Amino acid sequence: MAKSGKIYKIKIADTAADFIRKQAKKNQRQIMNKISSLAENPHSKGDAIKSKPEFFKIRSGNFRIAYTVKKRQVLVLVVRVGHRKDFYRYFER
């Protein structure tokens, strides 16, 4: 796989940050490590969310992380983090 050489800046929405803060330290580390991995190549990491194709998702254990990529700003915006059992409810609207 060819590297683009860009390192994307990562921004986490307030609601996602609040969810992460409420988790156990082990889960916080797990989620943040997964989010950090998006900086190098966010397009190859996640799959599109079917109901909202502008958003991508990745797994981190029992958690799901939804993000969008702003190419012009070289930015990955994490919009939602949640447990897999109720994560997709947010995207059914």
trRosetta pair geometry for C-beta under 8 A, 3 or more apart (Angstrom, degrees):
i j d omega theta_ij theta_ji phi_ij phi_ji
1 41 7.7 71 144 -163 134 175
1 44 6.7 51 -159 -111 152 162
3 40 7.4 -53 -138 179 106 102
3 41 7.1 -110 -128 -63 70 123
4 41 7.0 135 14 -102 105 92
6 74 5.7 -130 -175 -136 124 118
7 39 5.4 12 -168 160 80 101
7 40 6.5 -27 -116 -96 70 51
7 74 7.7 59 83 168 43 121
8 38 6.8 -63 72 131 130 80
8 39 5.0 -156 60 -148 77 51
8 40 7.6 -100 17 -18 90 10
8 42 5.8 -19 21 -21 162 119
8 69 7.3 -65 -130 -139 153 94
8 74 5.4 -150 -118 170 63 71
8 75 6.2 145 -170 -112 93 11
8 76 4.7 76 136 -21 136 98
9 39 7.6 34 -92 -129 13 96
9 73 7.6 -75 46 140 115 89
9 74 6.2 81 7 111 88 83
9 75 5.1 -28 67 -108 93 71
9 76 7.2 -172 86 24 43 71
10 35 6.2 116 -171 158 149 98
10 36 7.1 -111 -2 -105 163 44
10 38 6.3 106 -98 77 120 110
10 39 5.8 -76 -37 -79 111 92
10 75 7.6 147 -94 -161 22 62
10 76 4.9 -20 -108 67 71 103
10 78 6.8 29 -173 -17 96 107
11 75 6.1 0 5 -169 111 111
11 76 7.3 169 27 84 65 52
11 77 5.2 -17 70 -111 100 70
11 78 7.1 -164 93 22 47 76
12 16 5.0 -122 -176 90 91 119
12 17 4.8 113 122 -64 118 93
12 20 7.5 -25 178 3 149 144
12 35 7.0 9 -82 -165 116 154
12 78 4.5 -13 -115 60 69 118
13 16 4.7 87 61 10 83 105
13 17 6.9 -153 93 -7 39 89
13 77 6.8 61 -46 175 93 91
13 78 6.3 -135 8 95 81 64
13 79 5.1 48 -7 -130 142 43
13 80 7.3 -8 52 -55 133 45
14 17 5.6 -57 -144 38 31 111
14 18 6.2 35 157 -23 66 104
15 18 5.7 -50 -148 33 31 114
15 19 6.6 33 153 -19 62 103
15 79 7.9 17 62 173 110 53
15 80 6.9 -17 101 -106 115 64
16 19 5.8 -54 -153 34 33 112
16 20 6.5 32 151 -19 65 106
16 65 7.8 71 -149 -141 127 81
16 78 5.0 -162 131 126 169 101
16 79 6.4 148 -42 135 129 14
16 80 5.7 -149 -82 -115 101 14
16 81 4.4 94 -150 2 87 97
17 20 5.7 -54 -148 36 33 112
17 21 6.3 37 153 -23 65 106
18 21 5.7 -54 -149 33 30 114
18 22 6.7 28 155 -20 63 107
19 22 6.0 -62 -156 33 31 110
19 23 7.2 36 150 -31 62 102
19 81 4.8 -176 87 79 134 97
19 82 6.3 -75 -158 -83 158 60
20 23 5.9 -53 -161 17 37 116
20 28 5.7 96 175 -125 86 80
20 31 5.6 -149 -122 96 104 147
20 32 7.0 93 -163 -59 138 89
20 81 5.8 38 -57 76 89 157
21 28 7.5 51 -102 -108 26 123
23 27 4.0 -101 163 91 126 123
23 28 5.2 163 83 -58 107 75
23 31 7.0 94 53 -2 162 138
24 27 4.9 86 58 13 79 103
24 28 7.0 -140 96 -10 38 88
25 28 5.4 -52 -146 32 33 117
25 29 6.5 33 157 -18 66 102
26 29 6.1 -56 -155 34 29 109
26 30 6.4 29 149 -20 63 109
27 30 5.4 -52 -145 37 36 116
27 31 6.2 33 158 -17 68 106
27 61 7.3 -109 -125 59 85 149
27 63 7.0 114 -167 -30 107 138
28 31 6.1 -60 -148 39 26 106
28 32 6.1 19 159 -13 65 113
29 32 5.9 -61 -141 42 27 106
29 33 6.1 30 159 -23 65 108
30 33 6.0 -57 -150 32 24 111
30 34 6.7 20 153 -15 60 108
30 60 5.5 141 141 169 95 109
30 61 5.7 11 156 -8 148 128
30 63 7.6 130 107 30 114 129
31 34 5.8 -59 -154 36 32 110
31 35 6.3 30 151 -18 67 107
31 60 5.1 119 -104 117 58 157
31 63 5.8 -35 -93 91 107 157
31 65 6.8 144 -155 -72 90 122
31 81 6.2 61 -161 -156 137 142
32 35 5.5 -51 -143 38 35 113
32 36 6.2 41 155 -23 66 104
33 36 5.7 -52 -147 34 30 114
33 37 6.7 37 152 -27 61 102
33 60 7.9 144 68 -137 83 124
34 37 5.7 -49 -156 24 33 116
34 38 7.7 44 146 -29 58 94
34 58 6.1 -176 171 114 117 127
34 59 7.9 -116 -146 100 150 37
34 60 4.0 -111 -15 -91 163 123
34 65 6.2 168 114 -2 123 150
35 38 5.9 -44 -170 11 42 117
35 65 6.2 -152 -80 -154 85 157
35 67 8.0 139 -131 -64 84 140
35 78 5.9 -19 -133 -73 119 149
36 39 6.1 -26 -176 -7 51 115
37 40 7.1 -47 -176 23 51 103
37 45 6.6 139 119 -113 102 144
38 41 8.0 -113 -162 72 41 34
38 42 4.5 40 -172 -101 89 90
38 45 5.8 -111 -105 39 72 162
38 46 7.8 10 -111 -24 109 113
38 58 7.4 -152 -76 -2 109 152
38 67 6.5 19 -146 69 162 171
38 76 4.9 159 132 177 124 171
38 78 7.9 147 40 -69 161 101
39 42 7.6 43 -67 -54 10 92
39 76 6.9 -123 -90 14 48 135
41 44 4.7 7 132 25 118 111
41 45 6.6 143 98 -28 75 93
42 45 5.8 -61 -151 28 37 117
42 46 6.9 -12 177 13 71 108
42 56 7.1 144 162 58 95 154
42 67 6.8 -101 -160 108 127 134
42 69 5.0 164 95 -90 138 122
42 76 4.9 170 -82 -98 151 125
43 46 7.8 -88 -150 44 21 79
43 56 7.9 -152 -121 -77 42 161
43 69 6.7 -29 -67 -29 80 169
45 56 7.6 94 83 145 84 139
45 58 5.5 -20 144 -89 103 134
46 56 3.4 103 105 160 135 115
46 57 5.5 156 -162 65 115 27
46 58 4.4 -90 -93 -56 95 86
46 67 6.9 169 -17 49 165 101
47 56 6.5 147 71 -155 24 80
47 57 6.0 -31 63 57 77 83
47 58 7.9 133 16 -82 70 53
48 53 4.8 12 -179 -142 131 68
48 55 7.2 111 -155 81 62 49
48 56 5.8 -55 -94 -101 43 67
48 57 7.9 59 168 12 9 82
49 52 4.8 7 89 59 117 82
49 53 7.0 -149 67 -86 61 29
49 55 4.6 -7 21 86 123 101
49 56 6.9 -170 -18 -113 82 15
49 57 5.3 88 -69 -24 93 113
49 66 6.5 8 -46 -127 141 111
49 88 7.8 175 -152 -124 113 86
49 91 5.4 -92 162 -157 141 162
50 53 7.4 1 -150 -72 21 76
51 88 7.9 109 17 -169 130 94
51 91 4.9 136 71 144 122 100
51 92 6.2 -52 -175 -104 176 38
52 55 4.6 25 111 21 112 113
52 91 5.1 -114 2 -153 121 108
54 68 5.8 12 144 -123 86 119
55 66 5.1 7 176 -174 125 104
55 67 6.9 143 -157 71 78 24
55 68 5.4 -63 -103 -71 63 89
55 79 6.8 -80 -122 40 121 136
55 91 7.1 -130 62 -114 148 127
56 66 7.1 156 79 -152 41 56
56 67 5.6 -28 63 67 90 77
56 68 7.0 142 13 -94 81 40
56 69 7.2 26 4 -20 128 100
57 64 5.4 -8 -166 -175 115 107
57 65 6.7 147 -154 75 60 48
57 66 5.2 -26 -94 -95 81 68
57 67 7.8 146 -91 19 34 69
57 87 8.0 105 -139 146 133 135
58 64 7.3 157 77 -156 37 61
58 65 5.1 -17 58 58 86 102
58 67 7.6 -4 6 15 101 112
59 63 7.5 133 -164 81 53 52
59 64 6.2 -35 -104 -103 55 68
59 65 7.9 -172 -83 17 9 84
59 84 7.8 18 -128 -85 93 120
60 63 4.7 -25 73 72 92 101
60 64 7.4 166 26 -92 77 20
60 65 6.0 47 -4 -19 118 113
62 83 5.9 -4 137 -148 100 80
62 84 5.4 -111 -176 4 63 110
63 81 6.2 10 178 -177 119 89
63 82 6.8 168 -151 92 78 24
63 83 6.1 -58 -102 -101 65 41
63 84 6.7 -138 -104 -38 14 78
63 87 7.7 126 -164 -76 50 134
64 80 7.9 4 105 114 90 97
64 81 7.3 177 87 -148 49 48
64 82 6.0 -16 56 64 88 73
64 83 7.8 47 14 146 84 10
64 84 5.5 105 -26 -94 106 69
64 87 4.2 67 48 -157 128 168
64 88 7.8 23 63 -51 164 73
65 78 6.2 -42 -175 -142 103 110
65 80 7.5 164 -156 91 39 58
65 81 5.2 -5 -108 -106 72 83
66 78 7.3 116 81 -161 49 61
66 79 5.3 -55 103 64 99 92
66 80 4.1 15 44 55 117 99
66 81 7.5 -152 22 -68 71 41
66 87 7.6 159 -32 180 110 107
66 90 7.7 -139 8 86 157 133
66 91 7.3 177 -108 -62 156 124
67 76 5.4 12 174 179 136 93
67 77 6.1 158 -158 82 79 45
67 78 4.7 -40 -95 -100 101 54
67 79 6.3 155 -108 7 38 80
68 76 7.7 165 82 -156 37 54
68 77 5.2 -13 59 60 85 100
68 79 6.3 38 -1 -23 97 124
69 75 7.4 156 -160 87 48 53
69 76 5.7 -23 -105 -105 70 70
69 77 7.8 -175 -86 20 22 76
70 73 4.2 2 121 42 121 109
70 74 7.5 -43 95 20 80 14
70 75 4.2 -1 56 61 112 101
70 76 7.7 -159 23 -75 76 23
70 77 6.3 55 -14 -15 109 110
71 74 7.2 17 -172 -77 33 46
78 81 6.7 16 166 -47 117 99
80 87 7.2 130 137 -158 119 84
80 90 5.7 173 -135 98 157 163
82 86 6.2 -95 162 86 129 78
82 87 3.9 163 84 -101 113 78
82 90 7.0 154 -8 -10 155 132
83 86 6.0 43 72 34 92 83
83 87 6.4 -152 80 -46 36 92
84 87 5.5 -36 -123 1 29 124
86 89 5.2 -24 -173 5 74 125
87 90 6.8 -55 176 17 43 109
88 91 5.5 -63 -160 43 57 106
88 92 6.7 73 144 -44 78 95
89 92 5.8 -44 -153 8 38 119
90 93 7.5 -40 169 -7 39 106
